[in-house]
Amino acid sequence: MRNIIAFMNANIQRRLSVRELARSVNLSIPHLRRLFKSETGKPITTYLKDLRLQCSRDLLETTFLSVKEIAASVGQSANHFITDFKKLHGVTPSQFAARYRRANRGVSERAVDRIG
């Protein structure tokens, strides 16, 4: 399963089908689905969606990319990305980024005050 997960990470910006993932490791689709769920505890599509959302959260925390740019960089349409992100985090990606940046701005300003 490490090969599949590595393939997902390397191709996170692309729309990946289960068929393509199965081909990448020379397994049938049903066999890949069974193996993946037995080893990870999650269906392959759920794992991929979770991976995309984690990558998008990391990008929201570390970049100033727009929501559309982040959605594209994790292989999702902006609408699906916003909906999935809000279901998971309870806020839209824009709201999350604004809160995160506001919280970190206060931390960095206090650090500068201590240094200066």
Secondary structure as UniProt FT lines:
FT   HELIX           2..10
FT   TURN            11..13
FT   HELIX           18..24
FT   TURN            25..26
FT   HELIX           29..40
FT   HELIX           44..62
FT   HELIX           67..73
FT   TURN            74..75
FT   HELIX           78..89
FT   HELIX           93..115
//
